Amino acid sequence: MIRRSHQDENRQDGISYPPRRQLLAAAAFAPVVAVAGTDPALAWAREKVSGRYRSGGGAAEPVRPVTTTLEDWKAVEKAMGRPGNLLNKVMYRTRFPRNDLHVVSQGIDVTPGLALASHIGFIRYADGSTIAMGDMTLTEDELQRTSDVLIEHGIAQTAIHKHLLAHDPDVWWTHVHTHGHDPAAMARGFRAAFDTTATPPATPVEKPPPLDLDVEAMDAALGAKGLNDGGIYKSVFARRETIIERNMVLPPGLGSTSAFNFQPLGGGKAALNGDFVMIASEVQAVHKILRGGGICLVELHNHGLSEEPRLFFTHFWSVGDGVELARTLRLAVDATNVEPSKD
């Protein structure tokens, strides 16, 4: 008698079914999730186990984003309690800078634009649904109660991590994700979460101060033109691949970018913070290049739970000459499949 492997048992009629242990785990987990009230997460888990959501052959055609106008997001703006901006007519983004925090890392006063800005991005899709994703900056005292409110409103936390090395006070960052057909209700959930924090009200956008950096040389080193965002010099690169999250196509600016932030310190020096987006085969090469240039590694983690291809992110930190830092970053950029962002 020929004994069939577990892998063979899960392949019938050319269809790949979930392993038995995954079915049992999902069945055991489902009642717990239902009690917690995270219906979107439960629905996706059931679809994945039933085979409606599959990686590879047999998957449905991915659903794509549609273009929108600012008028389309008025209900979200009202629920969020502050205006947002529209990127490439696709992503509506609201920012929540933590101007209330005075954070010091390795003797550097960290400005909100360098590492302390929360943001939420909304994308509308061809099937009428909306995905919202973002990153929240939280003090350690805020983290648990904010997590409770996110859970209460069916908003998933897909990462809880650090952007900085030793710093005071302790700050954490959590990536958030939800999907549904009522973006205003989703926005109210996010607003409830932000209301558990000391995040200050929105302030008028002011003209950014001049940068004490050789930005032309930095642009030449990076091979991309950055921008002055409130006194922080920013350079962003997006993955070239199409990124799929639960059968939804993510636009390039949502959850799949390498972002480099330079805070001027005077005399061409800068504090550098940000993160690299990589697939698994790129991670070690990028780490080797960053360390070879004296850039500190802070955290290796994921921003999402189920994107394809699977993405990894490394946060980093350094203080030094802006042009030299840019040259090291360029070597690491060239080791990944990215291009300058069009946002």
VEXDOVEX-553299 format. One record per residue (C-alpha): residue number from 1; residue in three letters; chain; x, y, z. Coordinates in steps of 0.2 Angstrom, whole numbers, plus 2048, in hexadecimal, padded with zeros to 3 digits. Layout:
<nodes>
k:NUM r:ALA c:A X:X Y:Y Z:Z
...
</nodes>
This chain:
<nodes>
k:1 r:MET c:A X:800 Y:800 Z:800
k:2 r:ILE c:A X:807 Y:811 Z:7FB
k:3 r:ARG c:A X:806 Y:81E Z:809
k:4 r:ARG c:A X:801 Y:82F Z:804
k:5 r:SER c:A X:80A Y:83E Z:80B
k:6 r:HIS c:A X:801 Y:84C Z:813
k:7 r:GLN c:A X:805 Y:857 Z:804
k:8 r:ASP c:A X:7FD Y:84A Z:7F8
k:9 r:GLU c:A X:7EE Y:849 Z:803
k:10 r:ASN c:A X:7EB Y:85C Z:801
k:11 r:ARG c:A X:7EC Y:85B Z:7EE
k:12 r:GLN c:A X:7DD Y:854 Z:7E5
k:13 r:ASP c:A X:7D7 Y:858 Z:7D4
k:14 r:GLY c:A X:7E5 Y:864 Z:7D1
k:15 r:ILE c:A X:7DF Y:86F Z:7DF
k:16 r:SER c:A X:7EA Y:873 Z:7EE
k:17 r:TYR c:A X:7E0 Y:872 Z:7FE
k:18 r:PRO c:A X:7E6 Y:879 Z:80F
k:19 r:PRO c:A X:7EF Y:86C Z:81A
k:20 r:ARG c:A X:7E5 Y:863 Z:827
k:21 r:ARG c:A X:7EE Y:86B Z:836
k:22 r:GLN c:A X:7E9 Y:87C Z:82E
k:23 r:LEU c:A X:7D7 Y:877 Z:82D
k:24 r:LEU c:A X:7D7 Y:871 Z:83F
k:25 r:ALA c:A X:7E0 Y:881 Z:845
k:26 r:ALA c:A X:7D3 Y:88C Z:83C
k:27 r:ALA c:A X:7C5 Y:883 Z:843
k:28 r:ALA c:A X:7CB Y:885 Z:854
k:29 r:PHE c:A X:7D0 Y:897 Z:852
k:30 r:ALA c:A X:7BF Y:89D Z:84A
k:31 r:PRO c:A X:7B4 Y:89D Z:859
k:32 r:VAL c:A X:7C2 Y:8A8 Z:862
k:33 r:VAL c:A X:7C3 Y:8B4 Z:854
k:34 r:ALA c:A X:7B0 Y:8B5 Z:853
k:35 r:VAL c:A X:7AF Y:8BA Z:866
k:36 r:ALA c:A X:7BC Y:8C7 Z:863
k:37 r:GLY c:A X:7B1 Y:8CF Z:856
k:38 r:THR c:A X:7BE Y:8D0 Z:848
k:39 r:ASP c:A X:7B2 Y:8CB Z:83A
k:40 r:PRO c:A X:7BD Y:8D0 Z:82B
k:41 r:ALA c:A X:7CB Y:8C5 Z:832
k:42 r:LEU c:A X:7C0 Y:8B6 Z:835
k:43 r:ALA c:A X:7B8 Y:8B8 Z:824
k:44 r:TRP c:A X:7C9 Y:8B7 Z:81B
k:45 r:ALA c:A X:7CF Y:8A9 Z:826
k:46 r:ARG c:A X:7BF Y:89F Z:821
k:47 r:GLU c:A X:7C2 Y:8A3 Z:80F
k:48 r:LYS c:A X:7D4 Y:89E Z:80F
k:49 r:VAL c:A X:7D0 Y:88D Z:818
k:50 r:SER c:A X:7C2 Y:889 Z:80C
k:51 r:GLY c:A X:7CD Y:88C Z:7FD
k:52 r:ARG c:A X:7C5 Y:89C Z:7F6
k:53 r:TYR c:A X:7D5 Y:8A5 Z:7F9
k:54 r:ARG c:A X:7E5 Y:89C Z:7F3
k:55 r:SER c:A X:7F6 Y:8A0 Z:7EF
k:56 r:GLY c:A X:7FB Y:89B Z:7DE
k:57 r:GLY c:A X:7F0 Y:891 Z:7D2
k:58 r:GLY c:A X:7DD Y:892 Z:7D3
k:59 r:ALA c:A X:7DD Y:8A3 Z:7DB
k:60 r:ALA c:A X:7D0 Y:8B0 Z:7D5
k:61 r:GLU c:A X:7D6 Y:8BF Z:7CB
k:62 r:PRO c:A X:7DC Y:8CC Z:7D7
k:63 r:VAL c:A X:7D1 Y:8DB Z:7DA
k:64 r:ARG c:A X:7D9 Y:8EB Z:7D5
k:65 r:PRO c:A X:7D8 Y:8FD Z:7DD
k:66 r:VAL c:A X:7CD Y:90A Z:7D4
k:67 r:THR c:A X:7D1 Y:91D Z:7D3
k:68 r:THR c:A X:7C7 Y:929 Z:7DF
k:69 r:THR c:A X:7C6 Y:93B Z:7E3
k:70 r:LEU c:A X:7C7 Y:944 Z:7F3
k:71 r:GLU c:A X:7B5 Y:946 Z:7F3
k:72 r:ASP c:A X:7B3 Y:933 Z:7F4
k:73 r:TRP c:A X:7BB Y:933 Z:805
k:74 r:LYS c:A X:7B2 Y:941 Z:80E
k:75 r:ALA c:A X:7A9 Y:935 Z:819
k:76 r:VAL c:A X:7BA Y:92E Z:81E
k:77 r:GLU c:A X:7C1 Y:93F Z:821
k:78 r:LYS c:A X:7B3 Y:943 Z:82C
k:79 r:ALA c:A X:7B5 Y:933 Z:836
k:80 r:MET c:A X:7C7 Y:936 Z:838
k:81 r:GLY c:A X:7C5 Y:947 Z:83E
k:82 r:ARG c:A X:7D3 Y:94E Z:832
k:83 r:PRO c:A X:7D6 Y:950 Z:820
k:84 r:GLY c:A X:7E0 Y:944 Z:815
k:85 r:ASN c:A X:7E9 Y:945 Z:804
k:86 r:LEU c:A X:7E6 Y:93A Z:7F5
k:87 r:LEU c:A X:7F5 Y:931 Z:7ED
k:88 r:ASN c:A X:7F5 Y:92D Z:7DB
k:89 r:LYS c:A X:7E2 Y:92E Z:7DB
k:90 r:VAL c:A X:7E2 Y:91D Z:7E4
k:91 r:MET c:A X:7E7 Y:91E Z:7F6
k:92 r:TYR c:A X:7DF Y:92A Z:803
k:93 r:ARG c:A X:7EB Y:92C Z:811
k:94 r:THR c:A X:7E9 Y:935 Z:822
k:95 r:ARG c:A X:7F8 Y:939 Z:82D
k:96 r:PHE c:A X:7F9 Y:93A Z:83F
k:97 r:PRO c:A X:80A Y:941 Z:844
k:98 r:ARG c:A X:80E Y:93F Z:857
k:99 r:ASN c:A X:813 Y:951 Z:85A
k:100 r:ASP c:A X:80F Y:94E Z:86C
k:101 r:LEU c:A X:81E Y:942 Z:86F
k:102 r:HIS c:A X:830 Y:947 Z:873
k:103 r:VAL c:A X:83A Y:938 Z:86F
k:104 r:VAL c:A X:84D Y:937 Z:870
k:105 r:SER c:A X:857 Y:929 Z:868
k:106 r:GLN c:A X:869 Y:927 Z:86B
k:107 r:GLY c:A X:86A Y:93A Z:86F
k:108 r:ILE c:A X:860 Y:93F Z:860
k:109 r:ASP c:A X:84F Y:949 Z:862
k:110 r:VAL c:A X:844 Y:93F Z:856
k:111 r:THR c:A X:838 Y:94A Z:84C
k:112 r:PRO c:A X:827 Y:943 Z:848
k:113 r:GLY c:A X:82B Y:943 Z:835
k:114 r:LEU c:A X:83A Y:938 Z:838
k:115 r:ALA c:A X:832 Y:92A Z:841
k:116 r:LEU c:A X:822 Y:92F Z:84B
k:117 r:ALA c:A X:814 Y:931 Z:83E
k:118 r:SER c:A X:805 Y:926 Z:83E
k:119 r:HIS c:A X:7FC Y:924 Z:82E
k:120 r:ILE c:A X:7ED Y:91A Z:826
k:121 r:GLY c:A X:7EA Y:917 Z:814
k:122 r:PHE c:A X:7D9 Y:913 Z:80C
k:123 r:ILE c:A X:7D7 Y:90A Z:7FB
k:124 r:ARG c:A X:7C7 Y:907 Z:7F1
k:125 r:TYR c:A X:7C6 Y:8F8 Z:7E6
k:126 r:ALA c:A X:7BC Y:8F3 Z:7D7
k:127 r:ASP c:A X:7B0 Y:8E7 Z:7E1
k:128 r:GLY c:A X:7AB Y:8F6 Z:7EC
k:129 r:SER c:A X:7B5 Y:8F2 Z:7FB
k:130 r:THR c:A X:7C2 Y:8FC Z:804
k:131 r:ILE c:A X:7D3 Y:8F7 Z:80C
k:132 r:ALA c:A X:7DA Y:902 Z:819
k:133 r:MET c:A X:7EC Y:8FF Z:81F
k:134 r:GLY c:A X:7F9 Y:909 Z:829
k:135 r:ASP c:A X:805 Y:90B Z:837
k:136 r:MET c:A X:801 Y:912 Z:849
k:137 r:THR c:A X:80E Y:91A Z:854
k:138 r:LEU c:A X:80A Y:916 Z:866
k:139 r:THR c:A X:812 Y:919 Z:877
k:140 r:GLU c:A X:814 Y:909 Z:881
k:141 r:ASP c:A X:806 Y:90F Z:88D
k:142 r:GLU c:A X:7FA Y:911 Z:87E
k:143 r:LEU c:A X:7FE Y:900 Z:875
k:144 r:GLN c:A X:7F3 Y:8F4 Z:87E
k:145 r:ARG c:A X:7E3 Y:8FF Z:880
k:146 r:THR c:A X:7E5 Y:904 Z:86D
k:147 r:SER c:A X:7E7 Y:8F2 Z:868
k:148 r:ASP c:A X:7D7 Y:8EE Z:872
k:149 r:VAL c:A X:7CD Y:8FB Z:868
k:150 r:LEU c:A X:7D4 Y:8F5 Z:858
k:151 r:ILE c:A X:7CF Y:8E4 Z:85C
k:152 r:GLU c:A X:7BD Y:8EA Z:861
k:153 r:HIS c:A X:7BB Y:8F2 Z:850
k:154 r:GLY c:A X:7C1 Y:8E3 Z:846
k:155 r:ILE c:A X:7D2 Y:8EC Z:841
k:156 r:ALA c:A X:7E0 Y:8DF Z:840
k:157 r:GLN c:A X:7F2 Y:8E3 Z:846
k:158 r:THR c:A X:7FE Y:8DC Z:83A
k:159 r:ALA c:A X:80E Y:8E1 Z:843
k:160 r:ILE c:A X:814 Y:8E8 Z:854
k:161 r:HIS c:A X:826 Y:8EE Z:853
k:162 r:LYS c:A X:833 Y:8FC Z:855
k:163 r:HIS c:A X:839 Y:909 Z:849
k:164 r:LEU c:A X:847 Y:90F Z:855
k:165 r:LEU c:A X:855 Y:908 Z:860
k:166 r:ALA c:A X:856 Y:90D Z:872
k:167 r:HIS c:A X:84B Y:91C Z:874
k:168 r:ASP c:A X:841 Y:925 Z:882
k:169 r:PRO c:A X:833 Y:925 Z:884
k:170 r:ASP c:A X:82F Y:913 Z:87E
k:171 r:VAL c:A X:825 Y:914 Z:86E
k:172 r:TRP c:A X:81E Y:905 Z:864
k:173 r:TRP c:A X:817 Y:904 Z:852
k:174 r:THR c:A X:808 Y:8F9 Z:84C
k:175 r:HIS c:A X:803 Y:8F6 Z:83B
k:176 r:VAL c:A X:7F0 Y:8F5 Z:838
k:177 r:HIS c:A X:7E5 Y:8ED Z:82B
k:178 r:THR c:A X:7D2 Y:8EC Z:827
k:179 r:HIS c:A X:7C7 Y:8E8 Z:818
k:180 r:GLY c:A X:7B5 Y:8EC Z:816
k:181 r:HIS c:A X:7A7 Y:8F5 Z:80C
k:182 r:ASP c:A X:7A4 Y:904 Z:818
k:183 r:PRO c:A X:7B4 Y:90F Z:818
k:184 r:ALA c:A X:7AC Y:91B Z:824
k:185 r:ALA c:A X:7A9 Y:90E Z:831
k:186 r:MET c:A X:7BB Y:908 Z:82F
k:187 r:ALA c:A X:7C1 Y:91A Z:831
k:188 r:ARG c:A X:7B6 Y:91B Z:841
k:189 r:GLY c:A X:7BF Y:90C Z:848
k:190 r:PHE c:A X:7D0 Y:914 Z:844
k:191 r:ARG c:A X:7CA Y:924 Z:84C
k:192 r:ALA c:A X:7C5 Y:91B Z:85C
k:193 r:ALA c:A X:7D6 Y:913 Z:85D
k:194 r:PHE c:A X:7DF Y:924 Z:85B
k:195 r:ASP c:A X:7D4 Y:92B Z:868
k:196 r:THR c:A X:7DC Y:91F Z:875
k:197 r:THR c:A X:7EC Y:928 Z:872
k:198 r:ALA c:A X:7F3 Y:939 Z:875
k:199 r:THR c:A X:7F5 Y:93C Z:862
k:200 r:PRO c:A X:7F2 Y:94F Z:860
k:201 r:PRO c:A X:7E5 Y:957 Z:854
k:202 r:ALA c:A X:7EA Y:95B Z:842
k:203 r:THR c:A X:7F4 Y:96C Z:840
k:204 r:PRO c:A X:7F5 Y:976 Z:830
k:205 r:VAL c:A X:802 Y:971 Z:824
k:206 r:GLU c:A X:811 Y:97D Z:824
k:207 r:LYS c:A X:81E Y:981 Z:817
k:208 r:PRO c:A X:82C Y:975 Z:81B
k:209 r:PRO c:A X:83D Y:97C Z:821
k:210 r:PRO c:A X:84C Y:97C Z:816
k:211 r:LEU c:A X:857 Y:96C Z:818
k:212 r:ASP c:A X:869 Y:96D Z:81D
k:213 r:LEU c:A X:86D Y:95E Z:812
k:214 r:ASP c:A X:875 Y:95C Z:801
k:215 r:VAL c:A X:865 Y:956 Z:7FA
k:216 r:GLU c:A X:86C Y:956 Z:7E8
k:217 r:ALA c:A X:87A Y:94B Z:7EC
k:218 r:MET c:A X:86F Y:940 Z:7F6
k:219 r:ASP c:A X:863 Y:93E Z:7E7
k:220 r:ALA c:A X:871 Y:93A Z:7DC
k:221 r:ALA c:A X:877 Y:92D Z:7E8
k:222 r:LEU c:A X:866 Y:925 Z:7EA
k:223 r:GLY c:A X:861 Y:926 Z:7D8
k:224 r:ALA c:A X:850 Y:92E Z:7DC
k:225 r:LYS c:A X:84A Y:93F Z:7E1
k:226 r:GLY c:A X:844 Y:941 Z:7F3
k:227 r:LEU c:A X:839 Y:94F Z:7FB
k:228 r:ASN c:A X:839 Y:95A Z:809
k:229 r:ASP c:A X:82B Y:954 Z:814
k:230 r:GLY c:A X:829 Y:960 Z:823
k:231 r:GLY c:A X:83C Y:962 Z:825
k:232 r:ILE c:A X:840 Y:94F Z:822
k:233 r:TYR c:A X:848 Y:94A Z:812
k:234 r:LYS c:A X:83F Y:93A Z:80C
k:235 r:SER c:A X:842 Y:92E Z:7FE
k:236 r:VAL c:A X:837 Y:920 Z:7FA
k:237 r:PHE c:A X:838 Y:910 Z:7EF
k:238 r:ALA c:A X:82A Y:904 Z:7EA
k:239 r:ARG c:A X:82B Y:8F2 Z:7E6
k:240 r:ARG c:A X:829 Y:8EE Z:7D3
k:241 r:GLU c:A X:81F Y:8DE Z:7D6
k:242 r:THR c:A X:80C Y:8DF Z:7D7
k:243 r:ILE c:A X:808 Y:8DC Z:7EA
k:244 r:ILE c:A X:7F9 Y:8D2 Z:7EE
k:245 r:GLU c:A X:7F0 Y:8D2 Z:7FF
k:246 r:ARG c:A X:7E2 Y:8C6 Z:801
k:247 r:ASN c:A X:7DF Y:8C6 Z:7EE
k:248 r:MET c:A X:7DF Y:8D9 Z:7EE
k:249 r:VAL c:A X:7EC Y:8E3 Z:7E4
k:250 r:LEU c:A X:7F5 Y:8EF Z:7EF
k:251 r:PRO c:A X:7FB Y:8FF Z:7E7
k:252 r:PRO c:A X:80D Y:903 Z:7E8
k:253 r:GLY c:A X:80C Y:90F Z:7F6
k:254 r:LEU c:A X:803 Y:904 Z:802
k:255 r:GLY c:A X:80D Y:8F9 Z:80D
k:256 r:SER c:A X:81B Y:8F5 Z:800
k:257 r:THR c:A X:828 Y:903 Z:800
k:258 r:SER c:A X:839 Y:906 Z:806
k:259 r:ALA c:A X:839 Y:917 Z:80F
k:260 r:PHE c:A X:848 Y:921 Z:814
k:261 r:ASN c:A X:847 Y:930 Z:81F
k:262 r:PHE c:A X:855 Y:93C Z:823
k:263 r:GLN c:A X:853 Y:949 Z:831
k:264 r:PRO c:A X:860 Y:957 Z:82F
k:265 r:LEU c:A X:86C Y:959 Z:83E
k:266 r:GLY c:A X:877 Y:967 Z:836
k:267 r:GLY c:A X:886 Y:968 Z:82C
k:268 r:GLY c:A X:87F Y:95B Z:81F
k:269 r:LYS c:A X:87D Y:94E Z:82D
k:270 r:ALA c:A X:86D Y:944 Z:82F
k:271 r:ALA c:A X:864 Y:938 Z:83A
k:272 r:LEU c:A X:85E Y:92A Z:82F
k:273 r:ASN c:A X:84E Y:91F Z:832
k:274 r:GLY c:A X:843 Y:915 Z:827
k:275 r:ASP c:A X:840 Y:903 Z:821
k:276 r:PHE c:A X:845 Y:8F8 Z:812
k:277 r:VAL c:A X:838 Y:8ED Z:809
k:278 r:MET c:A X:83F Y:8DD Z:804
k:279 r:ILE c:A X:83A Y:8CB Z:7FE
k:280 r:ALA c:A X:842 Y:8BD Z:808
k:281 r:SER c:A X:851 Y:8BA Z:7FC
k:282 r:GLU c:A X:856 Y:8CD Z:7FD
k:283 r:VAL c:A X:857 Y:8CF Z:810
k:284 r:GLN c:A X:868 Y:8C9 Z:814
k:285 r:ALA c:A X:870 Y:8D3 Z:806
k:286 r:VAL c:A X:868 Y:8E3 Z:80C
k:287 r:HIS c:A X:86D Y:8E0 Z:81E
k:288 r:LYS c:A X:87F Y:8DD Z:819
k:289 r:ILE c:A X:87F Y:8ED Z:80F
k:290 r:LEU c:A X:877 Y:8F7 Z:81C
k:291 r:ARG c:A X:883 Y:8F1 Z:82A
k:292 r:GLY c:A X:892 Y:8F3 Z:81E
k:293 r:GLY c:A X:88D Y:906 Z:81D
k:294 r:GLY c:A X:88C Y:907 Z:830
k:295 r:ILE c:A X:879 Y:908 Z:830
k:296 r:CYS c:A X:871 Y:900 Z:83F
k:297 r:LEU c:A X:863 Y:8F2 Z:83D
k:298 r:VAL c:A X:854 Y:8F5 Z:848
k:299 r:GLU c:A X:847 Y:8E8 Z:844
k:300 r:LEU c:A X:843 Y:8DB Z:837
k:301 r:HIS c:A X:830 Y:8D8 Z:835
k:302 r:ASN c:A X:821 Y:8D7 Z:82A
k:303 r:HIS c:A X:814 Y:8E5 Z:827
k:304 r:GLY c:A X:806 Y:8D9 Z:821
k:305 r:LEU c:A X:800 Y:8C7 Z:825
k:306 r:SER c:A X:7FD Y:8C0 Z:814
k:307 r:GLU c:A X:804 Y:8CA Z:805
k:308 r:GLU c:A X:80B Y:8C2 Z:7F6
k:309 r:PRO c:A X:81A Y:8C2 Z:7F3
k:310 r:ARG c:A X:81E Y:8C2 Z:806
k:311 r:LEU c:A X:826 Y:8D2 Z:80B
k:312 r:PHE c:A X:832 Y:8D5 Z:819
k:313 r:PHE c:A X:837 Y:8E6 Z:820
k:314 r:THR c:A X:847 Y:8EC Z:829
k:315 r:HIS c:A X:847 Y:8FC Z:833
k:316 r:PHE c:A X:858 Y:904 Z:835
k:317 r:TRP c:A X:860 Y:913 Z:83D
k:318 r:SER c:A X:870 Y:91D Z:83B
k:319 r:VAL c:A X:878 Y:92E Z:83E
k:320 r:GLY c:A X:884 Y:935 Z:831
k:321 r:ASP c:A X:888 Y:93F Z:821
k:322 r:GLY c:A X:878 Y:93F Z:817
k:323 r:VAL c:A X:881 Y:93B Z:806
k:324 r:GLU c:A X:88B Y:92D Z:80D
k:325 r:LEU c:A X:87B Y:925 Z:815
k:326 r:ALA c:A X:872 Y:927 Z:804
k:327 r:ARG c:A X:880 Y:91E Z:7FB
k:328 r:THR c:A X:87F Y:90F Z:807
k:329 r:LEU c:A X:86C Y:90F Z:805
k:330 r:ARG c:A X:86E Y:90F Z:7F2
k:331 r:LEU c:A X:878 Y:8FF Z:7F3
k:332 r:ALA c:A X:86A Y:8F7 Z:7FD
k:333 r:VAL c:A X:85D Y:8FE Z:7F1
k:334 r:ASP c:A X:866 Y:8F6 Z:7E2
k:335 r:ALA c:A X:865 Y:8E5 Z:7EB
k:336 r:THR c:A X:852 Y:8E6 Z:7EB
k:337 r:ASN c:A X:845 Y:8E6 Z:7DE
k:338 r:VAL c:A X:83F Y:8F8 Z:7E0
k:339 r:GLU c:A X:83D Y:908 Z:7D7
k:340 r:PRO c:A X:83B Y:91A Z:7DC
k:341 r:SER c:A X:829 Y:91D Z:7E2
k:342 r:LYS c:A X:81D Y:927 Z:7D7
k:343 r:ASP c:A X:813 Y:92E Z:7E6
</nodes>
